[in-house]
Amino acid sequence: MIQVRVLAFGVLKDTLGAVAAAVALGDGATVADLLAEVERKHPGVVLRGIAVSVNAEYAPASQVLHDGDEVGLLPPVSGGAATECQLTREVIDADRIVAAAKRGEDGAVVVFDGIVRDNSRGRMTLHLDYEAYEEMALKQMNELAAQAREEFGVRQVTVVHRLGRLQIGETSVLIVVASAHRAQAFEACRWLIDTLKKTVPIWKKETFVDGAVWADGEPFPAGTAVEQADAE
């Protein structure tokens, strides 16, 4: 027998619990076996379309688990040096971060500043709460930033994401790309925010005047989510 530690995030935390759970499995058990066991213990919970991490790395349904592994159950995510990535519970000072990114050799600095608005889908918003699988999220952010630098040829990438409670008008995510040429900076910035929202394990809970709900995440890229066929 083996025992793994299971962490649930986002909307799954509401149904499976916020505290890490120890799950016992037979030797040679896979991720698919674990999902089946969790669904057996929690009738009504469906774990299709989620992603799974094992020790902070995305894992397929067929991956064999070992005693002591830490497994994350990840619903679709809502979202210094040449690559700077940070998770923070402090207010993001966008002006300071943008100014710090500029260098004399840059011809352009492109900024995406995601801001908490006061409404969503026709409902008045009071505030947002962000949570993350922090170790994995920061690792994924750094990998995306490094990939953007290599693929688009930009000089610097800075990604800062807020966690905790955010008020209306505050910055939730800031992406700053500095480059010699504007075209590469625009392309890299757009790719970063689009990819971050699909792959980095950060979730958003929206509180309205008439209730609260976890924001729907974008589907994981092909090959990342655990599909029903994989678990059979």
C-alpha positions as CSV (number, residue, x, y, z in Angstrom):
1,M,0.0,0.0,0.0
2,I,1.0,3.6,-0.6
3,Q,-0.3,6.9,0.8
4,V,-0.4,10.1,-1.2
5,R,-1.3,13.7,-0.1
6,V,-4.1,15.2,-2.1
7,L,-4.5,19.0,-2.4
8,A,-7.7,20.5,-4.0
9,F,-7.9,24.0,-5.4
10,G,-10.4,26.5,-6.7
11,V,-14.0,25.2,-6.8
12,L,-12.8,21.7,-5.9
13,K,-11.7,23.0,-2.5
14,D,-15.3,23.8,-1.7
15,T,-16.4,20.2,-2.3
16,L,-13.4,18.2,-1.3
17,G,-12.1,20.4,1.5
18,A,-9.4,23.0,2.0
19,V,-7.2,20.7,4.1
20,A,-4.8,18.2,2.4
21,A,-6.2,14.7,2.5
22,A,-4.2,11.5,2.8
23,V,-5.4,8.8,0.4
24,A,-4.4,5.2,0.6
25,L,-3.9,3.2,-2.6
26,G,-2.6,-0.1,-3.7
27,D,1.0,-0.5,-5.0
28,G,1.3,0.5,-8.6
29,A,-1.8,2.8,-8.5
30,T,-2.0,5.5,-11.1
31,V,-3.4,9.0,-11.2
32,A,-6.5,7.5,-12.8
33,D,-6.9,5.1,-9.9
34,L,-6.6,8.0,-7.4
35,L,-9.3,10.0,-9.3
36,A,-11.6,7.0,-9.2
37,E,-11.0,6.7,-5.4
38,V,-11.7,10.4,-4.8
39,E,-14.9,10.1,-6.8
40,R,-15.9,7.0,-4.9
41,K,-15.4,8.8,-1.6
42,H,-17.3,11.9,-2.8
43,P,-20.4,10.9,-4.7
44,G,-21.4,13.6,-7.2
45,V,-17.9,14.9,-7.7
46,V,-16.8,14.6,-11.3
47,L,-13.0,15.0,-12.0
48,R,-13.1,15.0,-15.8
49,G,-11.5,18.0,-17.6
50,I,-9.3,18.9,-14.6
51,A,-5.5,18.7,-14.7
52,V,-3.5,16.8,-12.1
53,S,0.0,17.6,-10.8
54,V,2.3,15.2,-9.0
55,N,5.0,16.9,-7.0
56,A,4.2,20.2,-8.7
57,E,4.5,18.8,-12.3
58,Y,1.6,18.2,-14.6
59,A,0.9,14.4,-14.8
60,P,-1.1,12.2,-17.2
61,A,-3.8,9.8,-15.9
62,S,-1.4,6.8,-16.6
63,Q,1.4,8.1,-14.3
64,V,2.2,5.7,-11.5
65,L,2.1,7.1,-8.0
66,H,4.6,6.5,-5.2
67,D,4.3,6.7,-1.4
68,G,4.5,10.3,-0.2
69,D,3.7,11.9,-3.5
70,E,1.8,15.2,-3.4
71,V,-1.0,15.3,-5.9
72,G,-2.8,18.5,-6.9
73,L,-6.4,18.4,-8.3
74,L,-6.5,21.5,-10.6
75,P,-9.8,22.8,-12.1
76,P,-9.4,25.0,-15.2
77,V,-7.6,28.1,-14.1
78,S,-9.4,31.4,-14.1
79,G,-5.8,33.4,-13.9
80,G,14.3,41.0,-11.3
81,A,16.8,39.7,-13.8
82,A,15.7,39.2,-17.3
83,T,12.8,37.1,-16.1
84,E,11.0,38.3,-12.9
85,C,7.9,36.4,-11.7
86,Q,6.2,36.9,-8.4
87,L,3.1,36.0,-6.4
88,T,2.1,38.7,-3.9
89,R,-0.6,39.6,-1.4
90,E,0.4,43.2,-1.5
91,V,-1.0,45.9,-3.8
92,I,0.9,45.8,-7.2
93,D,2.7,49.1,-7.9
94,A,2.5,49.0,-11.7
95,D,4.2,52.3,-12.3
96,R,7.3,51.3,-10.3
97,I,7.5,47.9,-11.9
98,V,7.2,49.3,-15.5
99,A,9.8,51.9,-14.8
100,A,12.2,49.3,-13.4
101,A,11.9,47.2,-16.5
102,K,13.1,49.9,-18.9
103,R,16.7,49.9,-20.2
104,G,18.5,52.0,-22.7
105,E,18.6,49.3,-25.4
106,D,14.8,48.9,-25.4
107,G,12.7,50.3,-28.2
108,A,9.4,49.2,-26.6
109,V,7.8,48.2,-23.3
110,V,4.4,46.6,-23.6
111,V,2.3,46.2,-20.5
112,F,-0.8,44.2,-19.7
113,D,-2.4,45.5,-16.5
114,G,-5.4,43.3,-15.5
115,I,-7.7,45.3,-13.2
116,V,-10.6,44.3,-11.0
117,R,-13.8,45.8,-12.5
118,D,-17.0,46.5,-10.6
119,N,-19.2,44.2,-12.6
120,S,-19.2,40.8,-14.3
121,R,-21.9,39.1,-16.4
122,G,-24.5,41.7,-15.4
123,R,-23.8,41.4,-11.7
124,M,-22.3,44.1,-9.4
125,T,-18.9,42.9,-8.0
126,L,-17.9,43.6,-4.4
127,H,-14.4,42.0,-4.5
128,L,-12.4,39.1,-5.8
129,D,-10.3,36.5,-4.0
130,Y,-7.4,34.8,-5.8
131,E,-5.8,31.6,-4.6
132,A,-3.0,29.5,-6.1
133,Y,-1.1,26.3,-5.8
134,E,1.8,28.6,-5.1
135,E,4.8,26.4,-5.6
136,M,3.5,25.1,-8.9
137,A,2.1,28.5,-10.1
138,L,5.5,30.3,-9.6
139,K,7.3,27.5,-11.4
140,Q,4.9,27.6,-14.3
141,M,5.1,31.4,-14.5
142,N,8.9,31.3,-14.6
143,E,8.8,28.7,-17.3
144,L,6.4,30.7,-19.4
145,A,8.5,33.8,-19.0
146,A,11.7,32.0,-20.1
147,Q,9.8,30.5,-23.1
148,A,8.6,33.9,-24.1
149,R,12.1,35.4,-24.0
150,E,13.4,32.5,-26.2
151,E,10.6,32.3,-28.7
152,F,9.9,36.0,-29.2
153,G,13.4,37.3,-28.7
154,V,12.5,39.9,-26.1
155,R,14.9,41.1,-23.5
156,Q,12.9,41.0,-20.3
157,V,9.7,39.6,-19.0
158,T,8.1,40.5,-15.7
159,V,4.9,38.7,-14.4
160,V,3.3,39.6,-11.1
161,H,0.1,38.1,-9.9
162,R,-1.9,39.0,-6.8
163,L,-3.3,36.5,-4.3
164,G,-5.8,37.0,-1.5
165,R,-8.6,39.6,-1.5
166,L,-8.6,42.4,-4.2
167,Q,-10.8,45.4,-4.2
168,I,-12.3,47.2,-7.2
169,G,-9.7,49.0,-9.3
170,E,-6.7,47.0,-8.0
171,T,-4.3,45.2,-10.4
172,S,-4.8,41.4,-10.4
173,V,-2.0,40.5,-12.8
174,L,0.7,42.7,-14.4
175,I,2.8,41.6,-17.4
176,V,5.7,43.8,-18.6
177,V,7.7,42.9,-21.7
178,A,10.7,44.9,-22.7
179,S,12.3,44.5,-26.2
180,A,14.3,46.3,-28.9
181,H,11.3,46.0,-31.2
182,R,7.6,46.6,-30.5
183,A,6.2,43.7,-32.7
184,Q,7.9,41.1,-30.6
185,A,7.0,42.8,-27.3
186,F,3.3,42.9,-28.3
187,E,3.3,39.3,-29.5
188,A,5.0,38.0,-26.3
189,C,2.8,40.0,-24.0
190,R,-0.4,38.7,-25.6
191,W,0.9,35.1,-25.6
192,L,1.9,35.3,-22.0
193,I,-1.5,36.4,-20.6
194,D,-3.4,34.0,-22.9
195,T,-1.2,31.1,-21.8
196,L,-1.0,32.0,-18.2
197,K,-4.8,32.0,-17.9
198,K,-4.9,28.4,-19.3
199,T,-2.0,26.8,-17.6
200,V,-1.0,28.5,-14.3
201,P,-2.9,27.1,-11.3
202,I,-4.5,30.3,-10.0
203,W,-8.2,30.5,-9.3
204,K,-10.6,33.5,-8.9
205,K,-13.7,33.7,-6.7
206,E,-16.0,36.5,-7.4
207,T,-18.2,38.0,-4.7
208,F,-21.3,39.9,-5.9
209,V,-24.0,41.8,-4.1
210,D,-26.2,38.7,-4.4
211,G,-23.7,35.8,-3.8
212,A,-20.3,34.4,-4.7
213,V,-19.0,32.0,-7.4
214,W,-15.7,30.6,-8.6
215,A,-15.0,32.0,-12.0
216,D,-15.1,29.5,-14.9
217,G,-11.6,28.7,-16.1
218,E,-10.5,28.3,-19.7
219,P,-10.0,24.7,-20.9
220,F,-6.6,23.3,-20.3
221,P,-4.4,22.9,-23.5
222,A,-4.7,19.5,-25.2
223,G,-2.8,16.8,-23.4
224,T,-2.9,18.5,-20.0
225,A,-6.5,17.9,-18.7
226,V,-7.4,14.4,-17.6
227,E,-10.1,13.2,-20.0
228,Q,-12.5,10.4,-19.4
229,A,-10.9,8.2,-22.0
230,D,-7.5,8.5,-20.2
231,A,-8.9,7.3,-16.9
232,E,-10.6,4.2,-18.3
